[in-house]
Amino acid sequence: MDQQSKTNDQKPKLKVCGLTKLDQIEKLISLKIDYLGFIFYDKSPRYVLNSLTLAEIKSINHKGKIGVFVNETIAQILEISEKAELNFVQFHGHESDDFISELRLKLNKQIGIIKVFRIGTELENLKFKIQNLKLEVDYFLFDTDSKAFGGTGKSFDWQILNELKINKPYFLSGGISEENVENIRLLKQKPFALDINSKFEIEAGNKNIDKIKEFKNLLN
């Protein structure tokens, strides 16, 4: 069985992004959430360093800690990744291919790279970018395009993904909720993981753990 078939047969993994509270993180770990997302973008209302230190993030015992970066410097990404002991870095800005290639050379080889594609209306441009990508990235992430770089609570037209030749496992993001998750069955290539955030919050950075638990049970 090829990798794509395996992905299509498996239940999607779950990432909860925009985490800011240690007690909630511990509850999510007890729920066996696969990936924990920490936003290192100081313009985000979920900017993690307003709430937690790098040492506190390092102390979190989990193999799926993802740092989300937006147009950050390589030096900062390397420093944060090391001090917080991240397992993955996710690029959500305008990072160039050359930028990511240079970072890959300098980054701990154990740290995976997630490349974000923000989906708006330019489908042909998106097709070109994906099919001509030469980078050593481990996962794609498809999210709704916005000037705020994510956290919109809005979903894009997932049928667009059926028009793409996706040669990496991918995270699906942008307005995912219990109301629309059933539509994933319409995708030819199923997502490796679902990335949830603002639809499962009481307020920015304050997660509704009960709602996340219910959603996770829905996936099982």
C-alpha atoms as a printed R data frame, in Angstrom:
    type eleno elety resid chain resno       x      y       z
1   ATOM     1    CA   MET     A     1   0.000  0.000   0.000
2   ATOM     2    CA   ASP     A     2   1.440  3.405  -0.945
3   ATOM     3    CA   GLN     A     3   1.749  6.331   1.451
4   ATOM     4    CA   GLN     A     4  -1.268  8.164   0.025
5   ATOM     5    CA   SER     A     5  -3.501  5.107   0.390
6   ATOM     6    CA   LYS     A     6  -2.370  4.700   3.982
7   ATOM     7    CA   THR     A     7  -3.241  8.335   4.692
8   ATOM     8    CA   ASN     A     8  -6.669  7.906   3.100
9   ATOM     9    CA   ASP     A     9  -7.426  4.836   5.208
10  ATOM    10    CA   GLN     A    10  -6.434  6.355   8.533
11  ATOM    11    CA   LYS     A    11  -8.367  8.638  10.837
12  ATOM    12    CA   PRO     A    12  -6.822 12.123  10.732
13  ATOM    13    CA   LYS     A    13  -4.560 13.158  13.564
14  ATOM    14    CA   LEU     A    14  -5.439 16.294  15.509
15  ATOM    15    CA   LYS     A    15  -3.510 19.500  16.117
16  ATOM    16    CA   VAL     A    16  -4.727 22.162  18.525
17  ATOM    17    CA   CYS     A    17  -3.100 25.499  17.725
18  ATOM    18    CA   GLY     A    18  -2.817 28.809  19.549
19  ATOM    19    CA   LEU     A    19  -2.084 27.337  22.975
20  ATOM    20    CA   THR     A    20  -1.198 29.700  25.831
21  ATOM    21    CA   LYS     A    21  -2.129 27.975  29.110
22  ATOM    22    CA   LEU     A    22  -0.134 25.177  30.771
23  ATOM    23    CA   ASP     A    23  -3.130 23.665  32.571
24  ATOM    24    CA   GLN     A    24  -5.041 23.381  29.281
25  ATOM    25    CA   ILE     A    25  -2.001 21.892  27.563
26  ATOM    26    CA   GLU     A    26  -1.787 19.189  30.231
27  ATOM    27    CA   LYS     A    27  -5.465 18.361  29.703
28  ATOM    28    CA   LEU     A    28  -4.913 18.117  25.944
29  ATOM    29    CA   ILE     A    29  -1.962 15.798  26.497
30  ATOM    30    CA   SER     A    30  -4.176 13.572  28.661
31  ATOM    31    CA   LEU     A    31  -6.660 13.512  25.748
32  ATOM    32    CA   LYS     A    32  -3.795 12.262  23.546
33  ATOM    33    CA   ILE     A    33  -3.916 15.230  21.169
34  ATOM    34    CA   ASP     A    34  -1.281 14.540  18.507
35  ATOM    35    CA   TYR     A    35   0.116 18.031  17.907
36  ATOM    36    CA   LEU     A    36   0.322 21.157  20.070
37  ATOM    37    CA   GLY     A    37   0.665 24.472  18.216
38  ATOM    38    CA   PHE     A    38   2.452 27.504  19.679
39  ATOM    39    CA   ILE     A    39   2.294 30.801  17.797
40  ATOM    40    CA   PHE     A    40   5.533 32.832  17.796
41  ATOM    41    CA   TYR     A    41   4.095 35.808  15.927
42  ATOM    42    CA   ASP     A    42   3.872 38.889  18.111
43  ATOM    43    CA   LYS     A    43   0.920 40.403  16.217
44  ATOM    44    CA   SER     A    44  -1.259 37.389  16.983
45  ATOM    45    CA   PRO     A    45  -3.711 37.527  19.916
46  ATOM    46    CA   ARG     A    46  -2.421 34.003  20.655
47  ATOM    47    CA   TYR     A    47   1.260 35.015  20.773
48  ATOM    48    CA   VAL     A    48   2.584 32.402  23.154
49  ATOM    49    CA   LEU     A    49   5.442 34.440  24.644
50  ATOM    50    CA   ASN     A    50   2.897 36.812  26.187
51  ATOM    51    CA   SER     A    51   1.842 33.884  28.380
52  ATOM    52    CA   LEU     A    52   4.583 31.246  28.535
53  ATOM    53    CA   THR     A    53   8.380 31.266  28.562
54  ATOM    54    CA   LEU     A    54  10.527 29.161  26.271
55  ATOM    55    CA   ALA     A    55  11.613 27.177  29.338
56  ATOM    56    CA   GLU     A    56   7.976 26.387  30.164
57  ATOM    57    CA   ILE     A    57   7.338 25.217  26.603
58  ATOM    58    CA   LYS     A    58  10.507 23.106  26.796
59  ATOM    59    CA   SER     A    59   9.185 21.466  29.980
60  ATOM    60    CA   ILE     A    60   6.058 20.202  28.185
61  ATOM    61    CA   ASN     A    61   6.558 16.472  27.674
62  ATOM    62    CA   HIS     A    62   5.165 15.908  24.203
63  ATOM    63    CA   LYS     A    63   6.580 14.760  20.854
64  ATOM    64    CA   GLY     A    64   4.370 17.001  18.710
65  ATOM    65    CA   LYS     A    65   5.255 20.565  19.694
66  ATOM    66    CA   ILE     A    66   4.885 22.825  16.662
67  ATOM    67    CA   GLY     A    67   6.190 26.387  16.516
68  ATOM    68    CA   VAL     A    68   4.273 28.642  14.134
69  ATOM    69    CA   PHE     A    69   6.357 31.441  12.593
70  ATOM    70    CA   VAL     A    70   5.447 34.364  10.316
71  ATOM    71    CA   ASN     A    71   8.275 36.095   8.421
72  ATOM    72    CA   GLU     A    72  10.706 35.514  11.292
73  ATOM    73    CA   THR     A    73  14.506 35.576  10.992
74  ATOM    74    CA   ILE     A    74  16.457 32.347  10.713
75  ATOM    75    CA   ALA     A    75  18.435 33.237  13.839
76  ATOM    76    CA   GLN     A    76  15.243 33.665  15.885
77  ATOM    77    CA   ILE     A    77  13.717 30.432  14.590
78  ATOM    78    CA   LEU     A    78  16.863 28.484  15.451
79  ATOM    79    CA   GLU     A    79  17.059 30.011  18.934
80  ATOM    80    CA   ILE     A    80  13.367 29.448  19.744
81  ATOM    81    CA   SER     A    81  13.395 25.911  18.330
82  ATOM    82    CA   GLU     A    82  16.352 24.966  20.502
83  ATOM    83    CA   LYS     A    83  15.279 26.678  23.729
84  ATOM    84    CA   ALA     A    84  11.661 25.439  23.510
85  ATOM    85    CA   GLU     A    85  12.681 21.992  22.204
86  ATOM    86    CA   LEU     A    86  10.226 22.139  19.323
87  ATOM    87    CA   ASN     A    87   9.558 19.053  17.214
88  ATOM    88    CA   PHE     A    88   8.294 20.950  14.150
89  ATOM    89    CA   VAL     A    89   8.419 24.440  12.693
90  ATOM    90    CA   GLN     A    90   5.542 25.780  10.602
91  ATOM    91    CA   PHE     A    91   5.947 28.676   8.181
92  ATOM    92    CA   HIS     A    92   2.843 30.780   7.750
93  ATOM    93    CA   GLY     A    93   4.229 33.929   6.135
94  ATOM    94    CA   HIS     A    94   5.987 34.814   2.885
95  ATOM    95    CA   GLU     A    95   9.067 32.673   3.527
96  ATOM    96    CA   SER     A    96  10.894 32.019   0.249
97  ATOM    97    CA   ASP     A    97  12.183 28.681  -0.999
98  ATOM    98    CA   ASP     A    98  15.751 29.911  -0.462
99  ATOM    99    CA   PHE     A    99  14.922 30.918   3.104
100 ATOM   100    CA   ILE     A   100  13.516 27.481   3.948
101 ATOM   101    CA   SER     A   101  16.424 25.710   2.217
102 ATOM   102    CA   GLU     A   102  18.944 27.712   4.247
103 ATOM   103    CA   LEU     A   103  17.053 27.033   7.458
104 ATOM   104    CA   ARG     A   104  16.894 23.299   6.724
105 ATOM   105    CA   LEU     A   105  20.694 23.218   6.547
106 ATOM   106    CA   LYS     A   106  21.030 24.901   9.943
107 ATOM   107    CA   LEU     A   107  18.037 23.422  11.773
108 ATOM   108    CA   ASN     A   108  18.295 20.311  13.951
109 ATOM   109    CA   LYS     A   109  17.588 17.451  11.556
110 ATOM   110    CA   GLN     A   110  15.124 15.935  14.035
111 ATOM   111    CA   ILE     A   111  12.825 18.954  13.613
112 ATOM   112    CA   GLY     A   112  10.224 18.600  10.857
113 ATOM   113    CA   ILE     A   113   9.176 21.434   8.553
114 ATOM   114    CA   ILE     A   114   5.567 22.293   7.695
115 ATOM   115    CA   LYS     A   115   5.013 24.537   4.680
116 ATOM   116    CA   VAL     A   116   1.748 26.510   4.700
117 ATOM   117    CA   PHE     A   117  -0.221 27.346   1.569
118 ATOM   118    CA   ARG     A   118  -2.901 29.966   2.127
119 ATOM   119    CA   ILE     A   119  -5.746 29.311  -0.264
120 ATOM   120    CA   GLY     A   120  -7.602 32.204  -1.846
121 ATOM   121    CA   THR     A   121  -8.751 32.497  -5.445
122 ATOM   122    CA   GLU     A   122  -5.559 31.938  -7.475
123 ATOM   123    CA   LEU     A   123  -5.793 28.200  -8.065
124 ATOM   124    CA   GLU     A   124  -3.382 28.037 -11.010
125 ATOM   125    CA   ASN     A   125  -0.681 29.827  -9.061
126 ATOM   126    CA   LEU     A   126  -1.201 27.412  -6.172
127 ATOM   127    CA   LYS     A   127  -0.947 24.405  -8.499
128 ATOM   128    CA   PHE     A   128   2.308 25.749  -9.905
129 ATOM   129    CA   LYS     A   129   3.819 26.354  -6.463
130 ATOM   130    CA   ILE     A   130   2.992 22.871  -5.188
131 ATOM   131    CA   GLN     A   131   4.037 20.978  -8.306
132 ATOM   132    CA   ASN     A   132   7.338 22.870  -8.620
133 ATOM   133    CA   LEU     A   133   8.306 22.761  -4.961
134 ATOM   134    CA   LYS     A   134  11.841 21.398  -4.614
135 ATOM   135    CA   LEU     A   135  12.126 21.937  -0.885
136 ATOM   136    CA   GLU     A   136  12.797 19.304   1.725
137 ATOM   137    CA   VAL     A   137   9.620 19.923   3.690
138 ATOM   138    CA   ASP     A   138   7.854 17.156   5.566
139 ATOM   139    CA   TYR     A   139   4.237 18.328   5.478
140 ATOM   140    CA   PHE     A   140   2.017 20.848   3.761
141 ATOM   141    CA   LEU     A   141  -0.696 22.800   5.572
142 ATOM   142    CA   PHE     A   142  -3.634 24.316   3.698
143 ATOM   143    CA   ASP     A   143  -5.339 27.254   5.376
144 ATOM   144    CA   THR     A   144  -7.732 30.048   4.463
145 ATOM   145    CA   ASP     A   145  -5.957 33.080   3.037
146 ATOM   146    CA   SER     A   146  -6.115 36.204   5.167
147 ATOM   147    CA   LYS     A   147  -4.082 39.324   5.874
148 ATOM   148    CA   ALA     A   148  -3.947 38.248   9.509
149 ATOM   149    CA   PHE     A   149  -2.025 35.024   8.677
150 ATOM   150    CA   GLY     A   150  -4.550 32.533  10.066
151 ATOM   151    CA   GLY     A   151  -6.959 32.293  12.965
152 ATOM   152    CA   THR     A   152  -9.863 33.556  10.867
153 ATOM   153    CA   GLY     A   153 -12.336 30.847  11.873
154 ATOM   154    CA   LYS     A   154 -13.312 30.687   8.193
155 ATOM   155    CA   SER     A   155 -12.918 27.678   5.920
156 ATOM   156    CA   PHE     A   156 -11.981 27.773   2.250
157 ATOM   157    CA   ASP     A   157 -13.635 25.624  -0.415
158 ATOM   158    CA   TRP     A   158 -12.079 22.239   0.352
159 ATOM   159    CA   GLN     A   159 -13.059 20.986  -3.110
160 ATOM   160    CA   ILE     A   160 -10.099 23.018  -4.385
161 ATOM   161    CA   LEU     A   161  -7.825 20.337  -2.922
162 ATOM   162    CA   ASN     A   162  -9.299 17.807  -5.344
163 ATOM   163    CA   GLU     A   163  -7.825 19.923  -8.164
164 ATOM   164    CA   LEU     A   164  -4.289 19.652  -6.769
165 ATOM   165    CA   LYS     A   165  -1.673 16.933  -6.999
166 ATOM   166    CA   ILE     A   166  -0.561 16.842  -3.374
167 ATOM   167    CA   ASN     A   167   2.665 14.890  -2.983
168 ATOM   168    CA   LYS     A   168   3.080 15.318   0.770
169 ATOM   169    CA   PRO     A   169   0.907 14.429   3.752
170 ATOM   170    CA   TYR     A   170  -0.972 17.566   4.726
171 ATOM   171    CA   PHE     A   171  -2.677 19.358   7.597
172 ATOM   172    CA   LEU     A   172  -6.094 20.882   6.876
173 ATOM   173    CA   SER     A   173  -6.795 24.171   8.655
174 ATOM   174    CA   GLY     A   174  -9.236 27.062   8.593
175 ATOM   175    CA   GLY     A   175 -12.614 27.044  10.287
176 ATOM   176    CA   ILE     A   176 -12.798 23.302  10.913
177 ATOM   177    CA   SER     A   177 -15.676 22.426  13.243
178 ATOM   178    CA   GLU     A   178 -18.088 19.629  14.112
179 ATOM   179    CA   GLU     A   179 -20.520 21.156  11.586
180 ATOM   180    CA   ASN     A   180 -18.271 20.747   8.528
181 ATOM   181    CA   VAL     A   181 -15.830 17.945   9.385
182 ATOM   182    CA   GLU     A   182 -18.040 15.397   7.636
183 ATOM   183    CA   ASN     A   183 -17.189 17.103   4.319
184 ATOM   184    CA   ILE     A   184 -13.657 15.675   4.533
185 ATOM   185    CA   ARG     A   185 -15.066 12.441   3.082
186 ATOM   186    CA   LEU     A   186 -15.482 14.332  -0.238
187 ATOM   187    CA   LEU     A   187 -11.712 14.784  -0.562
188 ATOM   188    CA   LYS     A   188  -9.836 12.385  -2.830
189 ATOM   189    CA   GLN     A   189  -6.680 12.662  -0.765
190 ATOM   190    CA   LYS     A   190  -7.578 12.845   2.904
191 ATOM   191    CA   PRO     A   191  -5.692 15.121   5.302
192 ATOM   192    CA   PHE     A   192  -3.003 13.609   7.479
193 ATOM   193    CA   ALA     A   193  -4.145 15.876  10.315
194 ATOM   194    CA   LEU     A   194  -6.758 18.488  11.168
195 ATOM   195    CA   ASP     A   195  -5.654 21.794  12.662
196 ATOM   196    CA   ILE     A   196  -8.223 23.414  14.961
197 ATOM   197    CA   ASN     A   197  -8.030 26.752  16.698
198 ATOM   198    CA   SER     A   198 -10.533 29.598  16.967
199 ATOM   199    CA   LYS     A   199 -13.726 27.499  16.638
200 ATOM   200    CA   PHE     A   200 -12.751 25.759  19.870
201 ATOM   201    CA   GLU     A   201 -12.080 28.771  22.066
202 ATOM   202    CA   ILE     A   202 -13.824 30.728  24.783
203 ATOM   203    CA   GLU     A   203 -11.625 33.669  23.782
204 ATOM   204    CA   ALA     A   204  -8.320 33.981  21.921
205 ATOM   205    CA   GLY     A   205  -5.833 31.538  23.451
206 ATOM   206    CA   ASN     A   206  -8.341 30.168  25.974
207 ATOM   207    CA   LYS     A   207  -9.465 26.764  24.709
208 ATOM   208    CA   ASN     A   208 -12.776 25.018  25.278
209 ATOM   209    CA   ILE     A   209 -11.394 21.654  26.378
210 ATOM   210    CA   ASP     A   210 -14.800 19.955  26.550
211 ATOM   211    CA   LYS     A   211 -15.567 20.983  22.977
212 ATOM   212    CA   ILE     A   212 -12.165 19.710  21.792
213 ATOM   213    CA   LYS     A   213 -12.797 16.399  23.567
214 ATOM   214    CA   GLU     A   214 -16.169 16.044  21.843
215 ATOM   215    CA   PHE     A   215 -14.602 16.814  18.474
216 ATOM   216    CA   LYS     A   216 -11.822 14.282  19.010
217 ATOM   217    CA   ASN     A   217 -14.414 11.628  19.885
218 ATOM   218    CA   LEU     A   218 -16.220 12.498  16.667
219 ATOM   219    CA   LEU     A   219 -13.086 11.592  14.693
220 ATOM   220    CA   ASN     A   220 -12.718  8.171  16.308
